Amino acid sequence: MNQHRFSFRVTALVVLLSLMMGVFAARLYAVQVVEGAEQESALPGSYTYLTRVTAARGEILDRNGVVLVGNRASFNIVLIYPVLFSSEDPNGSLRDLTNLAVERGLTIVDHFPVTAEKPYEYTTDRYSSVWNSYFRTFLAAREWDSDISAPQLVQRLRERYHIPADWTEEEARRVISVRYELELRHCTNLPNYVMLEDVDAVSLAALKELNIPGVTVEKSTVREYYTDYAAHILGRVAPMSPEEYEYYKQYDYAMDAQVGKEGLEKAFELELHATDGLLETTIAADGKIIEQHYIVEPVAGNNVELTIDINQQKVAEDSLASLILDLRENGLNGTDRGMDAEGGAVVVMSVKTGEVLACASYPTFHLATYSQDYSDLLEQDYAPLYNRAVLATYPPGSTFKMVTTIAAINAGVIKPGFKINDLGVYRRFEDVGYLPRCMLYTTTNGGATHGSIDVMEALSVSCNYYFYEIGWLVGIDAIDEAAKTLGLGEETGIEIYENTGHRANPEVKDALYVGDYSVWYGGDTVSAAIGQSEHRYTPMQLCSYTAALANRGVRYKATFLKRILSSDYQTLVRRNEPVVLSRLEISDDAYKAYTEGMRLSVTAYNGTSHALFGDYDVAVCAKTGTAEHGSGGSDNASFVLYAPADDPEIAIAIYVEKGAQGGNLGKIAKAILDVYFSEASAVDTVPAENTLN
């Protein structure tokens, strides 16, 4: 045989044998190390793993340092992969563990992107792009096609994990999801798998009694609500959606982090958010800890001190609920008016800063049981999850008349003493069949009128006829400009989402309607002058507008934020300062007219607010409103107030759907003023517990 040919064959044989040995070695490693970890009888040497240590989210406090939302200690169940799979029957242990968890009503953390029941389908749309990339890495590590069907994947994993055939589909699917989570920790840099979160004490004891190797208990925190009030504005936290993660990942959020979903929890998410720590642990073969140290120290979130006064919030919510429920049962003054009352809202604001002291919406709900109550809340009447204070837009009714007063006097159309004879029926548009009436005329048998009155008297008795005429005289442009600068139909600046509504003007009507209905007529102007037509404002806007009236046209940005404090309350991170959003130049005559008119509504025997505030200890300026809404039933009711009259500090706006009459809402305002002025007169001798002096 040719020596050269013989050498070539020997070399080829050696290469072939080497390749075969390499393939067998790789396969042996995969079977023994990756696929067969559960078959090992002992954990060789030592093992190092990472655990995420949850840091406490910042607390939310009221303006007096009362904690409204904080944290309580909780316990999580964490699985240590190598310890679990060095035990005798890891699959059986996981079956017992997951079955007991389900029996105890606990939710297993599951990122396996396949439905829990047959027919199996992918659920990758429920997870962030990063979780989905981990899933693709998982498939690639096993050299499985990325287009493998969900049923095929479940079947392959059932075979790969040696799931017994006599297990139920539910048991197999649960164990597969846990095994998937554990394997991800081998092919990624994810921390240890937290299988169960916020486990109650009884369940924790039962799980520990299983005595499963590799099952450990770690401390964490969960959100705790220390008040039953302010649910609509405080908000809640929950795991991020895929879309939210795409935003928050720029701030290094963990993929399964909890974030604010609504309200102030969402508005101040970046301030409240805590940076979790990363703990590196090395264990011996028997599972004993050899060494532990932080790679990243946990950092608690900052604390947010709100402008809300929880005492005023309580009074606002309780008084609003009581009034609406009383209307439903008894009606207004023994009539059936108001018996169809639905929901309502109250907003209280500091005149000189724009700070929101209370923001109530009815009906309401409990944040602490939100998840359990959610389905029921969706089915309840009057939409309890709807925050009417900042989302609902309503016609303001006669509470708008101060705008028309300012516009007319600023433009020189009238003087404060300008008198008009109320004839009951306004006949300027009689030729087109539009004959608006003064409310006094329509609610008295003899068709009574207010007679000859000036603008202050017209405000005090809320005479529609007077404002029909001065609205016509000044025109919609001047009215609209004054309303805009006073904040109506504009953003108030609050940190949570709000609707802005719209003012009644030709542009808005054209956008809302088509054809002849979109044309602005003279009748629209006189209707707009009394707060009807297309005016739609939130109670928050009405309160901001009222505060601007008290400030003689200076409108501050409305805010829920007082200041940000460090997690230990020792450092002031940021103090929120008042911001002026707009200024309306109000002439001396105009200022005198609306302030005296609002005051006269309280002091005059026939004033619309006299019954409640005529002998009140603090001088107030108020205006009632009754608004038509076009949906049948009782009229809507509105009420605005500021006090003290000579040096205003507090503004209040109240709105009740189908509340029948605005004057009735003064009961709520009176209760709020009682607590406000009693607090203002109290002398604090001891600093609040959770505050920075």
C-alpha positions as CSV (number, residue, x, y, z in Angstrom):
1,M,0.0,0.0,0.0
2,N,1.2,3.5,-0.8
3,Q,2.7,5.0,2.3
4,H,1.2,8.4,1.5
5,R,-2.3,7.0,1.0
6,F,-2.0,5.0,4.3
7,S,-1.0,8.2,6.2
8,F,-3.9,10.1,4.8
9,R,-6.4,7.4,5.9
10,V,-5.0,7.3,9.4
11,T,-5.2,11.0,9.7
12,A,-8.8,11.0,8.4
13,L,-9.8,8.3,10.8
14,V,-8.3,10.2,13.8
15,V,-10.1,13.4,12.8
16,L,-13.4,11.4,12.4
17,L,-13.0,9.8,15.8
18,S,-12.1,13.2,17.4
19,L,-15.3,14.7,15.9
20,M,-17.4,11.8,17.1
21,M,-15.9,12.1,20.6
22,G,-16.6,15.8,20.6
23,V,-20.2,15.3,19.7
24,F,-20.7,12.6,22.3
25,A,-18.9,14.8,24.9
26,A,-21.2,17.7,24.1
27,R,-24.2,15.6,24.3
28,L,-23.1,14.0,27.5
29,Y,-22.6,17.5,29.0
30,A,-26.0,18.6,27.9
31,V,-27.7,15.5,29.4
32,Q,-25.7,15.5,32.6
33,V,-25.4,19.3,33.3
34,V,-28.3,21.0,31.5
35,E,-31.0,18.4,31.1
36,G,-30.2,16.0,33.8
37,A,-29.5,18.3,36.8
38,E,-32.4,16.7,38.7
39,Q,-30.7,13.3,38.4
40,E,-27.6,14.4,40.3
41,S,-27.5,13.0,43.9
42,A,-25.5,15.8,45.4
43,L,-24.5,19.4,44.7
44,P,-20.8,19.4,43.8
45,G,-18.5,22.0,45.3
46,S,-20.2,25.4,45.8
47,Y,-22.7,27.4,43.9
48,T,-23.1,31.2,43.6
49,Y,-26.4,32.9,42.7
50,L,-28.0,36.3,42.6
51,T,-31.1,37.4,44.5
52,R,-32.9,40.7,44.0
53,V,-33.6,42.4,47.3
54,T,-36.7,44.6,47.1
55,A,-36.3,48.1,48.4
56,A,-39.2,49.9,50.0
57,R,-41.3,52.2,47.8
58,G,-41.6,55.8,49.1
59,E,-44.5,56.7,51.3
60,I,-47.3,59.2,50.4
61,L,-48.3,61.6,53.1
62,D,-50.9,64.4,53.5
63,R,-49.8,68.0,54.1
64,N,-49.7,67.4,57.9
65,G,-47.4,64.4,57.8
66,V,-50.1,61.7,58.1
67,V,-49.0,58.6,56.1
68,L,-51.7,57.8,53.6
69,V,-49.9,55.1,51.6
70,G,-46.9,53.1,52.9
71,N,-45.5,49.6,53.0
72,R,-45.8,46.5,55.1
73,A,-43.4,43.6,55.4
74,S,-44.2,40.6,53.3
75,F,-42.7,37.2,52.5
76,N,-41.8,35.6,49.2
77,I,-41.0,32.0,48.3
78,V,-37.8,31.8,46.3
79,L,-36.4,28.6,44.6
80,I,-32.6,27.8,44.6
81,Y,-32.1,25.7,41.4
82,P,-29.0,23.6,42.3
83,V,-30.2,22.8,45.8
84,L,-33.7,21.8,44.6
85,F,-32.3,19.5,41.9
86,S,-29.8,17.8,44.1
87,S,-32.7,16.4,46.1
88,E,-34.2,13.0,45.5
89,D,-37.4,13.9,43.6
90,P,-37.4,17.5,42.4
91,N,-40.4,17.1,40.1
92,G,-42.4,15.6,42.9
93,S,-41.4,18.4,45.2
94,L,-42.5,21.0,42.7
95,R,-45.8,19.2,42.2
96,D,-46.5,19.3,45.9
97,L,-45.4,22.9,46.2
98,T,-47.5,24.2,43.3
99,N,-50.5,22.1,44.3
100,L,-50.4,23.5,47.8
101,A,-50.0,27.0,46.5
102,V,-53.1,26.7,44.3
103,E,-55.0,25.1,47.2
104,R,-54.1,28.1,49.4
105,G,-55.2,30.5,46.7
106,L,-51.7,31.8,46.0
107,T,-50.7,33.1,42.5
108,I,-47.6,31.5,41.0
109,V,-45.3,33.9,39.2
110,D,-45.4,32.6,35.7
111,H,-43.6,34.1,32.6
112,F,-43.9,30.9,30.5
113,P,-45.7,32.5,27.4
114,V,-48.3,29.7,26.9
115,T,-51.9,29.7,28.1
116,A,-52.5,27.8,31.3
117,E,-55.1,25.5,29.7
118,K,-55.7,23.6,26.5
119,P,-55.8,24.4,23.7
120,Y,-52.4,25.8,24.3
121,E,-51.6,29.1,22.6
122,Y,-48.8,31.6,22.9
123,T,-49.3,34.6,25.2
124,T,-46.1,36.6,24.2
125,D,-48.2,39.8,23.8
126,R,-48.7,39.8,27.6
127,Y,-44.9,40.2,28.2
128,S,-42.3,42.9,27.6
129,S,-39.8,42.7,24.7
130,V,-37.1,41.6,27.2
131,W,-39.1,38.7,28.6
132,N,-39.8,37.6,25.0
133,S,-36.1,37.8,24.1
134,Y,-35.4,35.5,27.1
135,F,-37.9,33.1,25.7
136,R,-36.2,33.2,22.3
137,T,-32.8,32.6,24.1
138,F,-34.4,29.6,25.9
139,L,-35.5,28.1,22.6
140,A,-32.1,28.8,20.9
141,A,-30.2,27.2,23.8
142,R,-32.1,23.9,23.0
143,E,-31.8,24.3,19.3
144,W,-35.5,24.4,18.9
145,D,-37.2,26.2,16.0
146,S,-38.6,29.6,17.0
147,D,-41.8,28.8,15.1
148,I,-42.5,25.7,17.2
149,S,-46.2,25.6,18.1
150,A,-47.4,26.0,21.7
151,P,-48.8,22.5,22.0
152,Q,-45.5,21.0,20.6
153,L,-43.5,23.1,23.0
154,V,-45.5,21.9,26.0
155,Q,-45.2,18.3,24.9
156,R,-41.4,18.6,24.4
157,L,-41.0,20.1,27.8
158,R,-43.1,17.5,29.4
159,E,-40.8,14.9,27.9
160,R,-37.6,16.8,28.6
161,Y,-38.6,17.3,32.2
162,H,-39.7,13.7,32.6
163,I,-43.2,14.7,33.8
164,P,-45.1,11.5,34.7
165,A,-47.9,10.5,32.4
166,D,-50.4,10.1,35.3
167,W,-50.2,13.8,36.3
168,T,-53.1,16.0,35.3
169,E,-52.7,18.6,32.6
170,E,-52.9,21.4,35.2
171,E,-50.2,19.8,37.4
172,A,-47.9,19.3,34.4
173,R,-48.4,22.8,33.1
174,R,-47.7,24.4,36.5
175,V,-44.5,22.4,37.0
176,I,-43.4,23.1,33.4
177,S,-43.8,26.8,34.0
178,V,-41.7,26.6,37.2
179,R,-39.0,24.5,35.5
180,Y,-39.0,27.0,32.6
181,E,-38.4,29.9,35.1
182,L,-35.6,27.9,36.8
183,E,-33.9,27.1,33.5
184,L,-34.0,30.7,32.4
185,R,-31.7,31.4,35.4
186,H,-29.1,29.1,33.8
187,C,-29.1,30.7,30.4
188,T,-29.5,34.4,31.4
189,N,-28.3,36.7,34.1
190,L,-31.7,36.8,35.9
191,P,-31.7,36.7,39.7
192,N,-33.2,33.8,41.6
193,Y,-36.8,32.8,40.8
194,V,-39.4,34.3,43.1
195,M,-42.2,31.8,42.8
196,L,-44.7,33.2,45.2
197,E,-45.1,36.8,46.4
198,D,-46.7,38.3,49.5
199,V,-47.4,34.9,51.1
200,D,-49.7,35.1,54.2
201,A,-48.4,33.7,57.5
202,V,-50.7,30.6,57.5
203,S,-49.8,29.6,53.9
204,L,-46.1,30.3,54.6
205,A,-46.2,27.8,57.5
206,A,-47.9,25.2,55.4
207,L,-45.4,25.6,52.6
208,K,-42.4,25.4,54.9
209,E,-43.9,22.1,56.4
210,L,-43.3,20.5,53.0
211,N,-39.5,20.7,53.9
212,I,-38.5,20.9,50.3
213,P,-34.7,21.6,49.7
214,G,-34.0,24.8,47.8
215,V,-37.2,26.5,48.9
216,T,-36.3,29.6,50.8
217,V,-38.3,32.5,52.4
218,E,-37.2,36.1,51.7
219,K,-38.5,39.3,53.1
220,S,-40.1,42.0,50.9
221,T,-42.6,44.8,51.1
222,V,-46.0,45.4,49.6
223,R,-48.1,48.6,49.3
224,E,-50.4,49.3,52.3
225,Y,-53.2,51.9,52.4
226,Y,-53.7,53.6,55.7
227,T,-56.8,55.5,54.7
228,D,-60.2,54.6,53.1
229,Y,-60.3,58.1,51.5
230,A,-58.8,59.7,48.4
231,A,-59.0,56.5,46.4
232,H,-59.5,58.3,43.1
233,I,-56.4,60.5,43.5
234,L,-54.0,58.3,45.3
235,G,-54.0,55.5,42.7
236,R,-52.5,52.0,43.0
237,V,-49.4,50.0,41.9
238,A,-49.3,46.8,39.9
239,P,-46.8,45.0,37.6
240,M,-45.8,46.8,34.4
241,S,-47.4,46.1,31.1
242,P,-45.1,45.5,28.1
243,E,-45.7,49.1,27.0
244,E,-44.9,50.5,30.4
245,Y,-41.6,48.5,30.5
246,E,-40.6,50.0,27.2
247,Y,-40.8,53.4,28.9
248,Y,-39.4,52.6,32.3
249,K,-36.5,50.5,31.2
250,Q,-34.6,53.7,30.5
251,Y,-34.7,54.2,34.2
252,D,-33.2,50.7,34.8
253,Y,-36.5,49.2,36.2
254,A,-36.6,45.5,36.7
255,M,-38.9,43.7,34.2
256,D,-41.3,42.6,36.9
257,A,-41.2,45.9,38.9
258,Q,-44.4,47.4,40.4
259,V,-45.3,50.8,39.0
260,G,-48.0,53.4,39.7
261,K,-51.0,52.7,37.5
262,E,-53.2,55.7,38.2
263,G,-53.4,58.8,40.2
264,L,-50.6,60.1,42.3
265,E,-48.8,56.7,42.4
266,K,-48.4,57.1,38.7
267,A,-47.8,60.9,38.7
268,F,-44.9,60.6,41.1
269,E,-43.6,57.2,40.0
270,L,-40.0,58.2,39.5
271,E,-39.9,59.9,42.9
272,L,-41.5,57.0,44.8
273,H,-39.7,54.2,42.9
274,A,-37.0,52.3,44.9
275,T,-33.9,50.8,43.5
276,D,-33.7,47.1,44.3
277,G,-30.5,45.6,45.6
278,L,-28.7,42.6,44.1
279,L,-27.3,40.1,46.6
280,E,-24.7,37.6,45.7
281,T,-24.8,34.3,47.7
282,T,-22.4,31.4,47.6
283,I,-23.7,28.1,49.1
284,A,-22.0,24.8,49.9
285,A,-23.0,21.4,48.6
286,D,-25.4,21.0,51.6
287,G,-27.0,24.3,50.9
288,K,-25.4,26.2,53.8
289,I,-24.4,29.8,53.0
290,I,-20.7,30.3,52.7
291,E,-20.7,34.0,51.8
292,Q,-23.1,36.8,51.1
293,H,-22.5,40.4,49.9
294,Y,-24.3,43.1,48.0
295,I,-23.3,43.8,44.4
296,V,-25.9,46.6,44.4
297,E,-27.2,48.1,47.6
298,P,-31.0,48.5,47.8
299,V,-32.1,52.2,47.9
300,A,-35.6,53.1,49.2
301,G,-37.8,55.6,47.3
302,N,-38.3,59.2,48.2
303,N,-41.4,60.2,50.2
304,V,-44.1,62.4,48.6
305,E,-45.9,64.9,50.8
306,L,-49.1,66.0,49.3
307,T,-51.1,69.2,49.5
308,I,-54.2,67.1,50.5
309,D,-55.5,67.5,54.1
310,I,-56.9,64.1,54.9
311,N,-59.3,65.6,57.5
312,Q,-60.8,67.9,54.8
313,Q,-60.8,65.0,52.3
314,K,-62.8,62.9,54.8
315,V,-65.3,65.6,55.4
316,A,-65.7,66.3,51.7
317,E,-66.2,62.7,50.8
318,D,-68.6,61.9,53.7
319,S,-70.6,65.1,53.2
320,L,-70.9,64.5,49.4
321,A,-72.1,60.9,49.9
322,S,-74.5,61.9,52.6
323,L,-76.1,64.6,50.5
324,I,-76.5,62.5,47.4
325,L,-77.9,59.5,49.4
326,D,-80.4,61.9,51.2
327,L,-81.5,63.3,47.9
328,R,-82.1,59.9,46.5
329,E,-84.2,58.9,49.5
330,N,-86.0,62.2,50.3
331,G,-85.7,64.5,47.3
332,L,-85.2,68.2,47.6
333,N,-87.4,70.0,50.2
334,G,-90.0,67.2,50.2
335,T,-90.3,67.0,46.4
336,D,-89.2,64.3,44.0
337,R,-86.6,66.7,42.5
338,G,-83.1,65.2,43.1
339,M,-84.3,61.7,43.8
340,D,-82.5,60.7,40.6
341,A,-79.2,62.1,41.8
342,E,-76.3,60.2,40.4
343,G,-72.7,61.1,41.2
344,G,-70.8,64.2,42.2
345,A,-67.5,65.8,43.1
346,V,-65.9,68.3,45.5
347,V,-62.6,70.2,45.1
348,V,-61.1,72.4,47.7
349,M,-58.1,74.6,46.9
350,S,-55.8,77.1,48.6
351,V,-56.4,80.4,46.9
352,K,-52.9,81.8,47.2
353,T,-51.0,78.8,46.1
354,G,-53.2,76.5,43.9
355,E,-52.7,73.7,46.4
356,V,-55.5,71.1,46.3
357,L,-56.6,70.5,49.8
358,A,-59.3,68.0,49.0
359,C,-60.5,66.3,45.8
360,A,-63.5,64.0,46.3
361,S,-65.6,62.0,43.8
362,Y,-68.7,60.0,44.5
363,P,-69.4,57.1,44.4
364,T,-66.0,55.8,45.4
365,F,-64.2,52.5,46.2
366,H,-61.5,51.0,48.5
367,L,-58.0,50.9,47.2
368,A,-57.0,48.1,49.6
369,T,-59.5,45.7,48.0
370,Y,-59.4,47.0,44.5
371,S,-58.3,43.8,42.9
372,Q,-60.9,41.7,44.6
373,D,-63.6,44.2,44.0
374,Y,-62.7,45.1,40.4
375,S,-65.3,43.0,38.6
376,D,-68.1,44.1,40.9
377,L,-67.0,47.7,40.6
378,L,-67.4,47.6,36.9
379,E,-71.0,46.4,37.2
380,Q,-72.1,48.9,39.9
381,D,-74.3,51.8,39.1
382,Y,-72.9,55.3,38.7
383,A,-69.3,54.2,37.7
384,P,-67.5,54.3,41.1
385,L,-64.1,54.0,39.4
386,Y,-64.7,57.3,37.5
387,N,-63.0,60.3,38.9
388,R,-65.6,62.9,38.3
389,A,-63.5,65.7,39.9
390,V,-61.0,65.8,37.1
391,L,-62.6,63.7,34.2
392,A,-66.3,64.6,34.1
393,T,-67.2,67.8,32.3
394,Y,-70.4,69.6,33.0
395,P,-72.3,72.8,32.1
396,P,-71.5,75.2,35.0
397,G,-74.9,76.9,35.1
398,S,-75.1,80.2,37.0
399,T,-71.6,79.8,38.6
400,F,-70.4,81.1,35.2
401,K,-72.1,84.5,35.6
402,M,-69.1,86.2,37.2
403,V,-67.4,85.7,33.9
404,T,-70.1,87.6,32.0
405,T,-70.1,90.3,34.7
406,I,-66.3,90.8,34.3
407,A,-66.4,90.8,30.5
408,A,-69.3,93.3,30.3
409,I,-67.8,95.8,32.8
410,N,-64.2,95.4,31.6
411,A,-65.5,96.2,28.0
412,G,-67.3,99.3,29.3
413,V,-70.7,97.9,28.2
414,I,-72.2,98.4,31.7
415,K,-71.3,99.9,35.1
416,P,-71.9,98.1,38.4
417,G,-75.0,100.2,39.0
418,F,-76.5,99.6,35.5
419,K,-80.0,98.4,35.9
420,I,-82.2,96.1,33.8
421,N,-85.9,95.5,34.3
422,D,-86.5,91.7,34.5
423,L,-89.6,91.0,32.4
424,G,-89.4,87.2,33.0
425,V,-89.4,86.3,29.3
426,Y,-86.5,87.5,27.2
427,R,-88.0,88.4,23.8
428,R,-85.0,89.6,21.7
429,F,-85.2,86.4,19.6
430,E,-89.0,86.1,19.6
431,D,-89.1,86.2,15.8
432,V,-87.2,82.9,15.6
433,G,-89.2,81.3,18.4
434,Y,-86.4,81.5,21.0
435,L,-87.9,82.8,24.3
436,P,-85.6,82.0,27.3
437,R,-87.1,82.7,30.7
438,C,-85.8,83.8,34.1
439,M,-86.0,80.8,36.5
440,L,-88.0,82.8,39.0
441,Y,-90.6,83.4,36.3
442,T,-90.9,79.7,35.5
443,T,-90.9,78.4,39.1
444,T,-93.7,80.7,40.5
445,N,-97.4,80.3,39.7
446,G,-97.9,84.0,39.0
447,G,-94.8,84.4,36.8
448,A,-92.9,86.6,39.2
449,T,-89.8,88.6,38.2
450,H,-86.9,90.3,39.9
451,G,-88.0,93.7,38.7
452,S,-85.4,96.4,38.1
453,I,-82.0,95.3,39.5
454,D,-78.3,96.0,39.0
455,V,-75.5,93.4,38.4
456,M,-74.7,92.8,42.1
457,E,-78.4,92.1,42.8
458,A,-78.6,90.0,39.7
459,L,-75.7,87.8,41.0
460,S,-77.2,87.5,44.4
461,V,-80.6,86.3,43.2
462,S,-79.1,84.6,40.0
463,C,-81.3,86.5,37.6
464,N,-81.0,84.9,34.1
465,Y,-82.8,87.7,32.4
466,Y,-80.2,90.3,33.5
467,F,-77.3,88.2,32.1
468,Y,-79.1,87.3,28.9
469,E,-79.1,91.1,28.1
470,I,-75.6,92.0,29.2
471,G,-74.3,88.8,27.4
472,W,-75.9,90.0,24.2
473,L,-74.5,93.5,24.7
474,V,-70.9,92.4,25.3
475,G,-70.8,89.5,22.8
476,I,-69.3,86.0,22.9
477,D,-65.7,87.0,22.1
478,A,-65.3,89.1,25.2
479,I,-67.0,86.4,27.3
480,D,-64.9,83.7,25.9
481,E,-61.6,85.5,26.4
482,A,-62.4,86.2,30.1
483,A,-63.5,82.6,30.6
484,K,-60.2,81.3,29.0
485,T,-58.0,83.6,31.1
486,L,-59.8,82.5,34.3
487,G,-59.0,78.9,33.4
488,L,-62.2,77.5,32.1
489,G,-61.7,75.0,29.3
490,E,-57.9,75.1,30.1
491,E,-55.6,72.7,31.8
492,T,-55.4,73.4,35.6
493,G,-51.9,71.9,35.9
494,I,-52.6,69.0,38.2
495,E,-50.2,66.1,38.1
496,I,-52.9,63.5,37.3
497,Y,-54.7,63.1,34.0
498,E,-57.5,65.6,33.5
499,N,-60.1,66.5,30.9
500,T,-60.1,70.1,29.8
501,G,-63.7,70.3,28.5
502,H,-64.4,73.3,26.3
503,R,-65.9,76.7,26.3
504,A,-69.1,77.8,24.5
505,N,-67.9,79.7,21.4
506,P,-68.4,79.5,17.6
507,E,-65.3,77.4,17.0
508,V,-66.3,74.8,19.5
509,K,-69.9,74.6,18.2
510,D,-68.6,74.2,14.6
511,A,-66.3,71.3,15.8
512,L,-69.2,69.6,17.6
513,Y,-72.0,69.8,15.1
514,V,-72.5,69.8,11.3
515,G,-74.8,71.8,9.0
516,D,-77.2,74.4,10.4
517,Y,-76.5,73.1,13.9
518,S,-72.9,74.3,13.7
519,V,-73.8,77.9,13.1
520,W,-73.4,80.3,16.0
521,Y,-76.6,82.4,16.6
522,G,-77.4,85.3,18.9
523,G,-79.4,82.9,21.0
524,D,-76.2,80.9,21.6
525,T,-74.6,83.9,23.1
526,V,-77.3,84.7,25.6
527,S,-77.4,81.0,26.6
528,A,-73.6,80.9,27.0
529,A,-73.8,84.1,29.2
530,I,-75.6,82.1,31.9
531,G,-73.4,79.1,31.8
532,Q,-75.4,76.9,29.4
533,S,-74.8,76.3,25.6
534,E,-71.6,74.3,25.0
535,H,-69.8,75.1,28.3
536,R,-68.3,71.9,29.7
537,Y,-65.9,72.1,32.7
538,T,-64.6,69.8,35.4
539,P,-65.1,70.5,39.1
540,M,-61.3,71.0,39.3
541,Q,-61.5,73.8,36.7
542,L,-64.5,75.4,38.5
543,C,-62.4,75.4,41.7
544,S,-59.4,76.9,39.9
545,Y,-61.6,79.5,38.4
546,T,-63.2,80.4,41.8
547,A,-59.7,80.7,43.3
548,A,-58.8,83.1,40.4
549,L,-61.8,85.2,41.1
550,A,-60.7,85.4,44.8
551,N,-57.2,86.4,43.6
552,R,-58.7,89.2,41.3
553,G,-57.8,87.3,38.1
554,V,-54.5,85.6,39.1
555,R,-54.7,81.9,38.4
556,Y,-52.2,79.6,40.0
557,K,-51.3,76.1,38.7
558,A,-53.3,73.6,40.6
559,T,-51.1,71.0,42.3
560,F,-51.2,68.0,44.6
561,L,-47.5,68.2,45.5
562,K,-46.2,70.0,48.6
563,R,-42.7,68.6,48.7
564,I,-40.4,65.6,48.1
565,L,-38.5,64.2,51.1
566,S,-35.7,61.6,51.3
567,S,-36.6,58.1,52.4
568,D,-35.4,58.8,55.9
569,Y,-37.3,62.1,56.1
570,Q,-34.0,63.9,56.9
571,T,-33.5,65.7,53.6
572,L,-35.7,68.0,51.6
573,V,-35.3,66.9,48.0
574,R,-37.7,69.4,46.4
575,R,-40.3,71.9,47.5
576,N,-43.1,72.7,45.1
577,E,-43.4,76.5,44.6
578,P,-46.6,78.3,43.4
579,V,-46.8,78.9,39.6
580,V,-49.0,81.6,38.0
581,L,-50.6,80.2,34.8
582,S,-52.6,83.3,33.7
583,R,-53.6,86.8,34.8
584,L,-56.9,88.5,33.8
585,E,-56.8,92.3,34.3
586,I,-60.0,93.0,36.2
587,S,-61.0,96.6,36.5
588,D,-61.9,98.1,39.9
589,D,-65.6,98.3,38.9
590,A,-65.7,94.7,37.7
591,Y,-64.0,93.4,40.8
592,K,-66.4,95.4,43.0
593,A,-69.4,94.1,41.1
594,Y,-68.7,90.3,41.3
595,T,-67.3,90.4,44.9
596,E,-70.2,92.4,46.2
597,G,-72.7,90.3,44.2
598,M,-71.3,87.0,45.6
599,R,-71.3,88.5,49.1
600,L,-74.8,89.8,48.6
601,S,-76.0,86.3,47.7
602,V,-75.0,85.4,51.3
603,T,-76.1,88.5,53.2
604,A,-79.3,89.5,51.4
605,Y,-82.5,87.8,52.7
606,N,-83.4,86.6,49.2
607,G,-79.8,85.7,48.2
608,T,-79.4,82.1,47.0
609,S,-76.8,81.3,49.7
610,H,-78.4,83.2,52.6
611,A,-80.1,80.3,54.3
612,L,-76.8,78.5,54.9
613,F,-74.3,81.2,55.3
614,G,-76.2,84.3,56.3
615,D,-75.1,84.0,60.0
616,Y,-71.9,82.0,59.4
617,D,-69.0,83.1,61.6
618,V,-66.7,83.7,58.6
619,A,-67.7,86.0,55.8
620,V,-67.9,84.1,52.5
621,C,-68.6,84.9,48.9
622,A,-70.7,82.3,47.1
623,K,-72.6,81.6,43.9
624,T,-75.1,78.8,43.2
625,G,-75.8,77.2,39.9
626,T,-78.5,75.0,38.4
627,A,-77.7,73.6,35.0
628,E,-79.8,71.9,32.3
629,H,-78.1,68.9,30.8
630,G,-80.4,67.5,28.2
631,S,-80.5,63.9,29.5
632,G,-83.8,64.1,31.3
633,G,-84.6,64.1,35.0
634,S,-83.6,66.7,37.6
635,D,-81.2,69.6,36.7
636,N,-77.6,69.4,37.6
637,A,-76.5,71.4,40.7
638,S,-73.3,73.5,41.1
639,F,-71.9,75.6,43.9
640,V,-68.7,77.7,44.3
641,L,-67.4,79.7,47.3
642,Y,-64.3,81.4,48.6
643,A,-63.5,82.6,52.1
644,P,-62.9,84.8,54.0
645,A,-64.5,87.4,51.8
646,D,-62.0,90.2,52.6
647,D,-58.8,88.1,52.5
648,P,-59.6,84.8,50.7
649,E,-57.7,81.7,51.7
650,I,-59.8,78.8,50.5
651,A,-61.9,78.1,47.4
652,I,-64.5,75.3,47.0
653,A,-66.4,73.9,44.0
654,I,-69.1,71.3,44.3
655,Y,-71.1,69.6,41.5
656,V,-73.8,66.9,41.8
657,E,-75.3,65.2,38.7
658,K,-79.1,65.7,38.9
659,G,-78.7,67.4,42.2
660,A,-81.7,69.7,41.4
661,Q,-80.5,72.9,43.0
662,G,-77.1,74.5,43.6
663,G,-78.0,76.2,46.9
664,N,-78.5,72.8,48.6
665,L,-74.8,71.9,48.0
666,G,-73.8,74.7,50.4
667,K,-74.2,72.1,53.2
668,I,-71.1,70.4,52.0
669,A,-69.1,73.6,51.7
670,K,-70.2,74.6,55.2
671,A,-68.9,71.3,56.7
672,I,-65.6,71.8,54.9
673,L,-65.2,75.4,56.1
674,D,-65.9,74.2,59.7
675,V,-62.9,71.8,59.7
676,Y,-60.7,74.2,57.7
677,F,-61.1,77.2,60.1
678,S,-61.0,75.0,63.2
679,E,-57.6,73.6,61.9
680,A,-56.4,77.1,61.0
681,S,-57.1,78.3,64.5
682,A,-55.5,75.4,66.3
683,V,-51.9,75.9,67.5
684,D,-49.6,73.0,66.9
685,T,-47.2,72.4,69.8
686,V,-45.8,69.1,68.6
687,P,-44.3,68.6,65.1
688,A,-46.0,66.0,62.9
689,E,-44.4,62.6,63.1
690,N,-43.4,62.1,59.4
691,T,-42.3,65.5,58.4
692,L,-39.2,67.7,58.0
693,N,-39.1,70.8,60.1
